[in-house]
Amino acid sequence: MHTNDSNIASQKVYSSMLSFTVPDMNSTVSKLMALGAELDGPIKYEIHGKVAALRCIDGHMLGLYEPA
């Protein structure tokens, strides 16, 4: 079975996740979303800091961490 490129681009698949520590979660998320990234769930406010996961326009996942 063959799929065309438009079907592949619209599918959500798993990928490796690159994780980064950031100084300002809200600012970083806003900038990445302006570049086309999408939040994969809400920003979580943990006791140790904020965490978020975003999917880039190319499908790769980014994990962000802002220490408390």
mmCIF file of the N, C-alpha and C atoms, coordinates in Angstrom:
data_MODEL
# 
_entry.id   MODEL 
# 
loop_
_atom_site.group_PDB 
_atom_site.id 
_atom_site.type_symbol 
_atom_site.label_atom_id 
_atom_site.label_alt_id 
_atom_site.label_comp_id 
_atom_site.label_asym_id 
_atom_site.label_entity_id 
_atom_site.label_seq_id 
_atom_site.pdbx_PDB_ins_code 
_atom_site.Cartn_x 
_atom_site.Cartn_y 
_atom_site.Cartn_z 
_atom_site.occupancy 
_atom_site.B_iso_or_equiv 
_atom_site.pdbx_formal_charge 
_atom_site.auth_seq_id 
_atom_site.auth_comp_id 
_atom_site.auth_asym_id 
_atom_site.auth_atom_id 
_atom_site.pdbx_PDB_model_num 
ATOM 1   N N  . MET A 1 1  ? 0.850  -1.179 0.000  1.00 0.00 ? 1  MET A N  1 
ATOM 2   C CA . MET A 1 1  ? 0.000  0.000  0.000  1.00 0.00 ? 1  MET A CA 1 
ATOM 3   C C  . MET A 1 1  ? 0.892  1.236  0.000  1.00 0.00 ? 1  MET A C  1 
ATOM 4   N N  . HIS A 1 2  ? 0.597  2.135  -0.878 1.00 0.00 ? 2  HIS A N  1 
ATOM 5   C CA . HIS A 1 2  ? 1.364  3.370  -0.978 1.00 0.00 ? 2  HIS A CA 1 
ATOM 6   C C  . HIS A 1 2  ? 0.530  4.529  -0.465 1.00 0.00 ? 2  HIS A C  1 
ATOM 7   N N  . THR A 1 3  ? 1.187  5.464  0.186  1.00 0.00 ? 3  THR A N  1 
ATOM 8   C CA . THR A 1 3  ? 0.514  6.687  0.610  1.00 0.00 ? 3  THR A CA 1 
ATOM 9   C C  . THR A 1 3  ? 1.181  7.857  -0.081 1.00 0.00 ? 3  THR A C  1 
ATOM 10  N N  . ASN A 1 4  ? 0.425  8.896  -0.301 1.00 0.00 ? 4  ASN A N  1 
ATOM 11  C CA . ASN A 1 4  ? 1.033  10.060 -0.926 1.00 0.00 ? 4  ASN A CA 1 
ATOM 12  C C  . ASN A 1 4  ? 1.647  10.966 0.134  1.00 0.00 ? 4  ASN A C  1 
ATOM 13  N N  . ASP A 1 5  ? 2.443  11.926 -0.290 1.00 0.00 ? 5  ASP A N  1 
ATOM 14  C CA . ASP A 1 5  ? 3.167  12.800 0.634  1.00 0.00 ? 5  ASP A CA 1 
ATOM 15  C C  . ASP A 1 5  ? 2.241  13.605 1.534  1.00 0.00 ? 5  ASP A C  1 
ATOM 16  N N  . SER A 1 6  ? 1.059  13.995 1.052  1.00 0.00 ? 6  SER A N  1 
ATOM 17  C CA . SER A 1 6  ? 0.168  14.800 1.890  1.00 0.00 ? 6  SER A CA 1 
ATOM 18  C C  . SER A 1 6  ? -0.351 13.983 3.063  1.00 0.00 ? 6  SER A C  1 
ATOM 19  N N  . ASN A 1 7  ? -0.560 12.683 2.894  1.00 0.00 ? 7  ASN A N  1 
ATOM 20  C CA . ASN A 1 7  ? -0.981 11.839 4.006  1.00 0.00 ? 7  ASN A CA 1 
ATOM 21  C C  . ASN A 1 7  ? 0.135  11.679 5.026  1.00 0.00 ? 7  ASN A C  1 
ATOM 22  N N  . ILE A 1 8  ? 1.344  11.528 4.557  1.00 0.00 ? 8  ILE A N  1 
ATOM 23  C CA . ILE A 1 8  ? 2.483  11.365 5.458  1.00 0.00 ? 8  ILE A CA 1 
ATOM 24  C C  . ILE A 1 8  ? 2.683  12.624 6.294  1.00 0.00 ? 8  ILE A C  1 
ATOM 25  N N  . ALA A 1 9  ? 2.579  13.790 5.691  1.00 0.00 ? 9  ALA A N  1 
ATOM 26  C CA . ALA A 1 9  ? 2.813  15.045 6.398  1.00 0.00 ? 9  ALA A CA 1 
ATOM 27  C C  . ALA A 1 9  ? 1.768  15.294 7.475  1.00 0.00 ? 9  ALA A C  1 
ATOM 28  N N  . SER A 1 10 ? 0.551  14.768 7.304  1.00 0.00 ? 10 SER A N  1 
ATOM 29  C CA . SER A 1 10 ? -0.493 15.047 8.280  1.00 0.00 ? 10 SER A CA 1 
ATOM 30  C C  . SER A 1 10 ? -0.542 14.031 9.411  1.00 0.00 ? 10 SER A C  1 
ATOM 31  N N  . GLN A 1 11 ? 0.233  12.940 9.313  1.00 0.00 ? 11 GLN A N  1 
ATOM 32  C CA . GLN A 1 11 ? 0.216  11.926 10.357 1.00 0.00 ? 11 GLN A CA 1 
ATOM 33  C C  . GLN A 1 11 ? 1.096  12.340 11.523 1.00 0.00 ? 11 GLN A C  1 
ATOM 34  N N  . LYS A 1 12 ? 0.627  12.049 12.745 1.00 0.00 ? 12 LYS A N  1 
ATOM 35  C CA . LYS A 1 12 ? 1.422  12.291 13.944 1.00 0.00 ? 12 LYS A CA 1 
ATOM 36  C C  . LYS A 1 12 ? 2.133  10.991 14.283 1.00 0.00 ? 12 LYS A C  1 
ATOM 37  N N  . VAL A 1 13 ? 3.446  10.997 14.179 1.00 0.00 ? 13 VAL A N  1 
ATOM 38  C CA . VAL A 1 13 ? 4.219  9.799  14.481 1.00 0.00 ? 13 VAL A CA 1 
ATOM 39  C C  . VAL A 1 13 ? 5.207  10.121 15.593 1.00 0.00 ? 13 VAL A C  1 
ATOM 40  N N  . TYR A 1 14 ? 5.722  9.076  16.198 1.00 0.00 ? 14 TYR A N  1 
ATOM 41  C CA . TYR A 1 14 ? 6.695  9.264  17.263 1.00 0.00 ? 14 TYR A CA 1 
ATOM 42  C C  . TYR A 1 14 ? 8.071  9.509  16.676 1.00 0.00 ? 14 TYR A C  1 
ATOM 43  N N  . SER A 1 15 ? 8.870  10.287 17.378 1.00 0.00 ? 15 SER A N  1 
ATOM 44  C CA . SER A 1 15 ? 10.241 10.551 16.961 1.00 0.00 ? 15 SER A CA 1 
ATOM 45  C C  . SER A 1 15 ? 11.092 10.692 18.215 1.00 0.00 ? 15 SER A C  1 
ATOM 46  N N  . SER A 1 16 ? 12.367 10.810 18.003 1.00 0.00 ? 16 SER A N  1 
ATOM 47  C CA . SER A 1 16 ? 13.260 11.092 19.123 1.00 0.00 ? 16 SER A CA 1 
ATOM 48  C C  . SER A 1 16 ? 12.904 12.453 19.700 1.00 0.00 ? 16 SER A C  1 
ATOM 49  N N  . MET A 1 17 ? 13.157 12.631 20.998 1.00 0.00 ? 17 MET A N  1 
ATOM 50  C CA . MET A 1 17 ? 12.873 13.924 21.625 1.00 0.00 ? 17 MET A CA 1 
ATOM 51  C C  . MET A 1 17 ? 14.184 14.556 22.059 1.00 0.00 ? 17 MET A C  1 
ATOM 52  N N  . LEU A 1 18 ? 14.396 15.778 21.614 1.00 0.00 ? 18 LEU A N  1 
ATOM 53  C CA . LEU A 1 18 ? 15.529 16.572 22.066 1.00 0.00 ? 18 LEU A CA 1 
ATOM 54  C C  . LEU A 1 18 ? 15.033 17.435 23.214 1.00 0.00 ? 18 LEU A C  1 
ATOM 55  N N  . SER A 1 19 ? 15.750 17.456 24.316 1.00 0.00 ? 19 SER A N  1 
ATOM 56  C CA . SER A 1 19 ? 15.328 18.223 25.492 1.00 0.00 ? 19 SER A CA 1 
ATOM 57  C C  . SER A 1 19 ? 16.302 19.345 25.783 1.00 0.00 ? 19 SER A C  1 
ATOM 58  N N  . PHE A 1 20 ? 15.750 20.479 26.153 1.00 0.00 ? 20 PHE A N  1 
ATOM 59  C CA . PHE A 1 20 ? 16.540 21.670 26.423 1.00 0.00 ? 20 PHE A CA 1 
ATOM 60  C C  . PHE A 1 20 ? 16.095 22.328 27.723 1.00 0.00 ? 20 PHE A C  1 
ATOM 61  N N  . THR A 1 21 ? 17.031 22.876 28.472 1.00 0.00 ? 21 THR A N  1 
ATOM 62  C CA . THR A 1 21 ? 16.734 23.720 29.616 1.00 0.00 ? 21 THR A CA 1 
ATOM 63  C C  . THR A 1 21 ? 16.640 25.148 29.090 1.00 0.00 ? 21 THR A C  1 
ATOM 64  N N  . VAL A 1 22 ? 15.560 25.842 29.454 1.00 0.00 ? 22 VAL A N  1 
ATOM 65  C CA . VAL A 1 22 ? 15.342 27.200 28.954 1.00 0.00 ? 22 VAL A CA 1 
ATOM 66  C C  . VAL A 1 22 ? 15.165 28.150 30.133 1.00 0.00 ? 22 VAL A C  1 
ATOM 67  N N  . PRO A 1 23 ? 15.560 29.421 29.968 1.00 0.00 ? 23 PRO A N  1 
ATOM 68  C CA . PRO A 1 23 ? 15.427 30.378 31.076 1.00 0.00 ? 23 PRO A CA 1 
ATOM 69  C C  . PRO A 1 23 ? 14.003 30.905 31.255 1.00 0.00 ? 23 PRO A C  1 
ATOM 70  N N  . ASP A 1 24 ? 13.197 30.905 30.186 1.00 0.00 ? 24 ASP A N  1 
ATOM 71  C CA . ASP A 1 24 ? 11.841 31.463 30.248 1.00 0.00 ? 24 ASP A CA 1 
ATOM 72  C C  . ASP A 1 24 ? 10.915 30.605 29.378 1.00 0.00 ? 24 ASP A C  1 
ATOM 73  N N  . MET A 1 25 ? 10.149 29.720 30.022 1.00 0.00 ? 25 MET A N  1 
ATOM 74  C CA . MET A 1 25 ? 9.292  28.776 29.304 1.00 0.00 ? 25 MET A CA 1 
ATOM 75  C C  . MET A 1 25 ? 8.285  29.479 28.409 1.00 0.00 ? 25 MET A C  1 
ATOM 76  N N  . ASN A 1 26 ? 7.561  30.449 28.959 1.00 0.00 ? 26 ASN A N  1 
ATOM 77  C CA . ASN A 1 26 ? 6.497  31.100 28.197 1.00 0.00 ? 26 ASN A CA 1 
ATOM 78  C C  . ASN A 1 26 ? 7.029  31.797 26.954 1.00 0.00 ? 26 ASN A C  1 
ATOM 79  N N  . SER A 1 27 ? 8.130  32.493 27.079 1.00 0.00 ? 27 SER A N  1 
ATOM 80  C CA . SER A 1 27 ? 8.736  33.182 25.942 1.00 0.00 ? 27 SER A CA 1 
ATOM 81  C C  . SER A 1 27 ? 9.223  32.183 24.894 1.00 0.00 ? 27 SER A C  1 
ATOM 82  N N  . THR A 1 28 ? 9.872  31.121 25.348 1.00 0.00 ? 28 THR A N  1 
ATOM 83  C CA . THR A 1 28 ? 10.400 30.113 24.425 1.00 0.00 ? 28 THR A CA 1 
ATOM 84  C C  . THR A 1 28 ? 9.278  29.411 23.675 1.00 0.00 ? 28 THR A C  1 
ATOM 85  N N  . VAL A 1 29 ? 8.225  29.029 24.392 1.00 0.00 ? 29 VAL A N  1 
ATOM 86  C CA . VAL A 1 29 ? 7.079  28.372 23.751 1.00 0.00 ? 29 VAL A CA 1 
ATOM 87  C C  . VAL A 1 29 ? 6.440  29.313 22.736 1.00 0.00 ? 29 VAL A C  1 
ATOM 88  N N  . SER A 1 30 ? 6.271  30.561 23.088 1.00 0.00 ? 30 SER A N  1 
ATOM 89  C CA . SER A 1 30 ? 5.669  31.533 22.164 1.00 0.00 ? 30 SER A CA 1 
ATOM 90  C C  . SER A 1 30 ? 6.488  31.674 20.889 1.00 0.00 ? 30 SER A C  1 
ATOM 91  N N  . LYS A 1 31 ? 7.802  31.763 21.025 1.00 0.00 ? 31 LYS A N  1 
ATOM 92  C CA . LYS A 1 31 ? 8.677  31.893 19.852 1.00 0.00 ? 31 LYS A CA 1 
ATOM 93  C C  . LYS A 1 31 ? 8.606  30.649 18.971 1.00 0.00 ? 31 LYS A C  1 
ATOM 94  N N  . LEU A 1 32 ? 8.638  29.469 19.591 1.00 0.00 ? 32 LEU A N  1 
ATOM 95  C CA . LEU A 1 32 ? 8.588  28.232 18.809 1.00 0.00 ? 32 LEU A CA 1 
ATOM 96  C C  . LEU A 1 32 ? 7.240  28.071 18.110 1.00 0.00 ? 32 LEU A C  1 
ATOM 97  N N  . MET A 1 33 ? 6.161  28.443 18.772 1.00 0.00 ? 33 MET A N  1 
ATOM 98  C CA . MET A 1 33 ? 4.842  28.349 18.147 1.00 0.00 ? 33 MET A CA 1 
ATOM 99  C C  . MET A 1 33 ? 4.724  29.342 16.987 1.00 0.00 ? 33 MET A C  1 
ATOM 100 N N  . ALA A 1 34 ? 5.355  30.502 17.100 1.00 0.00 ? 34 ALA A N  1 
ATOM 101 C CA . ALA A 1 34 ? 5.354  31.469 15.998 1.00 0.00 ? 34 ALA A CA 1 
ATOM 102 C C  . ALA A 1 34 ? 6.097  30.917 14.778 1.00 0.00 ? 34 ALA A C  1 
ATOM 103 N N  . LEU A 1 35 ? 7.017  29.988 15.030 1.00 0.00 ? 35 LEU A N  1 
ATOM 104 C CA . LEU A 1 35 ? 7.770  29.349 13.938 1.00 0.00 ? 35 LEU A CA 1 
ATOM 105 C C  . LEU A 1 35 ? 7.080  28.092 13.422 1.00 0.00 ? 35 LEU A C  1 
ATOM 106 N N  . GLY A 1 36 ? 5.908  27.764 13.982 1.00 0.00 ? 36 GLY A N  1 
ATOM 107 C CA . GLY A 1 36 ? 5.133  26.641 13.472 1.00 0.00 ? 36 GLY A CA 1 
ATOM 108 C C  . GLY A 1 36 ? 5.056  25.424 14.368 1.00 0.00 ? 36 GLY A C  1 
ATOM 109 N N  . ALA A 1 37 ? 5.717  25.430 15.514 1.00 0.00 ? 37 ALA A N  1 
ATOM 110 C CA . ALA A 1 37 ? 5.650  24.285 16.432 1.00 0.00 ? 37 ALA A CA 1 
ATOM 111 C C  . ALA A 1 37 ? 4.273  24.243 17.101 1.00 0.00 ? 37 ALA A C  1 
ATOM 112 N N  . GLU A 1 38 ? 3.883  23.053 17.573 1.00 0.00 ? 38 GLU A N  1 
ATOM 113 C CA . GLU A 1 38 ? 2.613  22.878 18.268 1.00 0.00 ? 38 GLU A CA 1 
ATOM 114 C C  . GLU A 1 38 ? 2.862  22.257 19.629 1.00 0.00 ? 38 GLU A C  1 
ATOM 115 N N  . LEU A 1 39 ? 2.190  22.768 20.643 1.00 0.00 ? 39 LEU A N  1 
ATOM 116 C CA . LEU A 1 39 ? 2.288  22.158 21.971 1.00 0.00 ? 39 LEU A CA 1 
ATOM 117 C C  . LEU A 1 39 ? 1.674  20.765 21.933 1.00 0.00 ? 39 LEU A C  1 
ATOM 118 N N  . ASP A 1 40 ? 2.339  19.817 22.545 1.00 0.00 ? 40 ASP A N  1 
ATOM 119 C CA . ASP A 1 40 ? 1.825  18.453 22.655 1.00 0.00 ? 40 ASP A CA 1 
ATOM 120 C C  . ASP A 1 40 ? 1.328  18.283 24.090 1.00 0.00 ? 40 ASP A C  1 
ATOM 121 N N  . GLY A 1 41 ? 0.207  18.922 24.394 1.00 0.00 ? 41 GLY A N  1 
ATOM 122 C CA . GLY A 1 41 ? -0.321 18.964 25.758 1.00 0.00 ? 41 GLY A CA 1 
ATOM 123 C C  . GLY A 1 41 ? 0.018  20.299 26.389 1.00 0.00 ? 41 GLY A C  1 
ATOM 124 N N  . PRO A 1 42 ? -0.503 20.531 27.576 1.00 0.00 ? 42 PRO A N  1 
ATOM 125 C CA . PRO A 1 42 ? -0.279 21.821 28.235 1.00 0.00 ? 42 PRO A CA 1 
ATOM 126 C C  . PRO A 1 42 ? 1.116  21.913 28.865 1.00 0.00 ? 42 PRO A C  1 
ATOM 127 N N  . ILE A 1 43 ? 1.536  23.138 29.151 1.00 0.00 ? 43 ILE A N  1 
ATOM 128 C CA . ILE A 1 43 ? 2.737  23.345 29.958 1.00 0.00 ? 43 ILE A CA 1 
ATOM 129 C C  . ILE A 1 43 ? 2.407  22.841 31.358 1.00 0.00 ? 43 ILE A C  1 
ATOM 130 N N  . LYS A 1 44 ? 3.285  22.033 31.914 1.00 0.00 ? 44 LYS A N  1 
ATOM 131 C CA . LYS A 1 44 ? 3.038  21.463 33.244 1.00 0.00 ? 44 LYS A CA 1 
ATOM 132 C C  . LYS A 1 44 ? 3.882  22.200 34.269 1.00 0.00 ? 44 LYS A C  1 
ATOM 133 N N  . TYR A 1 45 ? 3.252  22.508 35.387 1.00 0.00 ? 45 TYR A N  1 
ATOM 134 C CA . TYR A 1 45 ? 3.910  23.222 36.475 1.00 0.00 ? 45 TYR A CA 1 
ATOM 135 C C  . TYR A 1 45 ? 4.203  22.221 37.579 1.00 0.00 ? 45 TYR A C  1 
ATOM 136 N N  . GLU A 1 46 ? 5.432  21.704 37.576 1.00 0.00 ? 46 GLU A N  1 
ATOM 137 C CA . GLU A 1 46 ? 5.865  20.708 38.552 1.00 0.00 ? 46 GLU A CA 1 
ATOM 138 C C  . GLU A 1 46 ? 6.578  21.403 39.707 1.00 0.00 ? 46 GLU A C  1 
ATOM 139 N N  . ILE A 1 47 ? 6.795  20.697 40.791 1.00 0.00 ? 47 ILE A N  1 
ATOM 140 C CA . ILE A 1 47 ? 7.477  21.280 41.956 1.00 0.00 ? 47 ILE A CA 1 
ATOM 141 C C  . ILE A 1 47 ? 8.917  21.695 41.609 1.00 0.00 ? 47 ILE A C  1 
ATOM 142 N N  . HIS A 1 48 ? 9.537  20.991 40.692 1.00 0.00 ? 48 HIS A N  1 
ATOM 143 C CA . HIS A 1 48 ? 10.931 21.271 40.317 1.00 0.00 ? 48 HIS A CA 1 
ATOM 144 C C  . HIS A 1 48 ? 11.044 22.274 39.183 1.00 0.00 ? 48 HIS A C  1 
ATOM 145 N N  . GLY A 1 49 ? 9.913  22.663 38.555 1.00 0.00 ? 49 GLY A N  1 
ATOM 146 C CA . GLY A 1 49 ? 9.934  23.635 37.471 1.00 0.00 ? 49 GLY A CA 1 
ATOM 147 C C  . GLY A 1 49 ? 8.868  23.353 36.430 1.00 0.00 ? 49 GLY A C  1 
ATOM 148 N N  . LYS A 1 50 ? 8.917  24.075 35.339 1.00 0.00 ? 50 LYS A N  1 
ATOM 149 C CA . LYS A 1 50 ? 7.943  23.919 34.255 1.00 0.00 ? 50 LYS A CA 1 
ATOM 150 C C  . LYS A 1 50 ? 8.503  22.958 33.213 1.00 0.00 ? 50 LYS A C  1 
ATOM 151 N N  . VAL A 1 51 ? 7.621  22.156 32.621 1.00 0.00 ? 51 VAL A N  1 
ATOM 152 C CA . VAL A 1 51 ? 8.012  21.262 31.532 1.00 0.00 ? 51 VAL A CA 1 
ATOM 153 C C  . VAL A 1 51 ? 6.965  21.358 30.427 1.00 0.00 ? 51 VAL A C  1 
ATOM 154 N N  . ALA A 1 52 ? 7.434  21.191 29.192 1.00 0.00 ? 52 ALA A N  1 
ATOM 155 C CA . ALA A 1 52 ? 6.537  21.224 28.043 1.00 0.00 ? 52 ALA A CA 1 
ATOM 156 C C  . ALA A 1 52 ? 7.121  20.367 26.934 1.00 0.00 ? 52 ALA A C  1 
ATOM 157 N N  . ALA A 1 53 ? 6.239  19.880 26.080 1.00 0.00 ? 53 ALA A N  1 
ATOM 158 C CA . ALA A 1 53 ? 6.656  19.128 24.892 1.00 0.00 ? 53 ALA A CA 1 
ATOM 159 C C  . ALA A 1 53 ? 6.027  19.801 23.684 1.00 0.00 ? 53 ALA A C  1 
ATOM 160 N N  . LEU A 1 54 ? 6.820  19.980 22.655 1.00 0.00 ? 54 LEU A N  1 
ATOM 161 C CA . LEU A 1 54 ? 6.337  20.588 21.420 1.00 0.00 ? 54 LEU A CA 1 
ATOM 162 C C  . LEU A 1 54 ? 6.730  19.723 20.241 1.00 0.00 ? 54 LEU A C  1 
ATOM 163 N N  . ARG A 1 55 ? 5.905  19.762 19.200 1.00 0.00 ? 55 ARG A N  1 
ATOM 164 C CA . ARG A 1 55 ? 6.217  19.059 17.960 1.00 0.00 ? 55 ARG A CA 1 
ATOM 165 C C  . ARG A 1 55 ? 6.573  20.124 16.916 1.00 0.00 ? 55 ARG A C  1 
ATOM 166 N N  . CYS A 1 56 ? 7.749  19.984 16.337 1.00 0.00 ? 56 CYS A N  1 
ATOM 167 C CA . CYS A 1 56 ? 8.202  20.912 15.294 1.00 0.00 ? 56 CYS A CA 1 
ATOM 168 C C  . CYS A 1 56 ? 7.447  20.634 14.001 1.00 0.00 ? 56 CYS A C  1 
ATOM 169 N N  . ILE A 1 57 ? 7.524  21.564 13.065 1.00 0.00 ? 57 ILE A N  1 
ATOM 170 C CA . ILE A 1 57 ? 6.818  21.386 11.803 1.00 0.00 ? 57 ILE A CA 1 
ATOM 171 C C  . ILE A 1 57 ? 7.346  20.191 11.010 1.00 0.00 ? 57 ILE A C  1 
ATOM 172 N N  . ASP A 1 58 ? 8.575  19.755 11.292 1.00 0.00 ? 58 ASP A N  1 
ATOM 173 C CA . ASP A 1 58 ? 9.122  18.582 10.600 1.00 0.00 ? 58 ASP A CA 1 
ATOM 174 C C  . ASP A 1 58 ? 8.814  17.284 11.339 1.00 0.00 ? 58 ASP A C  1 
ATOM 175 N N  . GLY A 1 59 ? 8.043  17.382 12.443 1.00 0.00 ? 59 GLY A N  1 
ATOM 176 C CA . GLY A 1 59 ? 7.616  16.194 13.167 1.00 0.00 ? 59 GLY A CA 1 
ATOM 177 C C  . GLY A 1 59 ? 8.454  15.822 14.367 1.00 0.00 ? 59 GLY A C  1 
ATOM 178 N N  . HIS A 1 60 ? 9.608  16.419 14.541 1.00 0.00 ? 60 HIS A N  1 
ATOM 179 C CA . HIS A 1 60 ? 10.454 16.100 15.686 1.00 0.00 ? 60 HIS A CA 1 
ATOM 180 C C  . HIS A 1 60 ? 9.870  16.689 16.967 1.00 0.00 ? 60 HIS A C  1 
ATOM 181 N N  . MET A 1 61 ? 10.128 16.013 18.077 1.00 0.00 ? 61 MET A N  1 
ATOM 182 C CA . MET A 1 61 ? 9.638  16.472 19.375 1.00 0.00 ? 61 MET A CA 1 
ATOM 183 C C  . MET A 1 61 ? 10.736 17.223 20.118 1.00 0.00 ? 61 MET A C  1 
ATOM 184 N N  . LEU A 1 62 ? 10.336 18.289 20.791 1.00 0.00 ? 62 LEU A N  1 
ATOM 185 C CA . LEU A 1 62 ? 11.232 19.052 21.653 1.00 0.00 ? 62 LEU A CA 1 
ATOM 186 C C  . LEU A 1 62 ? 10.676 19.034 23.064 1.00 0.00 ? 62 LEU A C  1 
ATOM 187 N N  . GLY A 1 63 ? 11.518 18.728 24.026 1.00 0.00 ? 63 GLY A N  1 
ATOM 188 C CA . GLY A 1 63 ? 11.154 18.816 25.427 1.00 0.00 ? 63 GLY A CA 1 
ATOM 189 C C  . GLY A 1 63 ? 11.811 20.048 26.011 1.00 0.00 ? 63 GLY A C  1 
ATOM 190 N N  . LEU A 1 64 ? 11.048 20.830 26.740 1.00 0.00 ? 64 LEU A N  1 
ATOM 191 C CA . LEU A 1 64 ? 11.582 22.040 27.370 1.00 0.00 ? 64 LEU A CA 1 
ATOM 192 C C  . LEU A 1 64 ? 11.434 21.938 28.875 1.00 0.00 ? 64 LEU A C  1 
ATOM 193 N N  . TYR A 1 65 ? 12.447 22.447 29.585 1.00 0.00 ? 65 TYR A N  1 
ATOM 194 C CA . TYR A 1 65 ? 12.443 22.439 31.043 1.00 0.00 ? 65 TYR A CA 1 
ATOM 195 C C  . TYR A 1 65 ? 12.928 23.791 31.539 1.00 0.00 ? 65 TYR A C  1 
ATOM 196 N N  . GLU A 1 66 ? 12.143 24.423 32.407 1.00 0.00 ? 66 GLU A N  1 
ATOM 197 C CA . GLU A 1 66 ? 12.550 25.654 33.083 1.00 0.00 ? 66 GLU A CA 1 
ATOM 198 C C  . GLU A 1 66 ? 12.627 25.349 34.570 1.00 0.00 ? 66 GLU A C  1 
ATOM 199 N N  . PRO A 1 67 ? 13.846 25.351 35.150 1.00 0.00 ? 67 PRO A N  1 
ATOM 200 C CA . PRO A 1 67 ? 13.981 25.047 36.576 1.00 0.00 ? 67 PRO A CA 1 
ATOM 201 C C  . PRO A 1 67 ? 13.213 26.056 37.432 1.00 0.00 ? 67 PRO A C  1 
ATOM 202 N N  . ALA A 1 68 ? 12.753 25.577 38.582 1.00 0.00 ? 68 ALA A N  1 
ATOM 203 C CA . ALA A 1 68 ? 12.018 26.444 39.523 1.00 0.00 ? 68 ALA A CA 1 
ATOM 204 C C  . ALA A 1 68 ? 12.956 27.442 40.167 1.00 0.00 ? 68 ALA A C  1 
# 
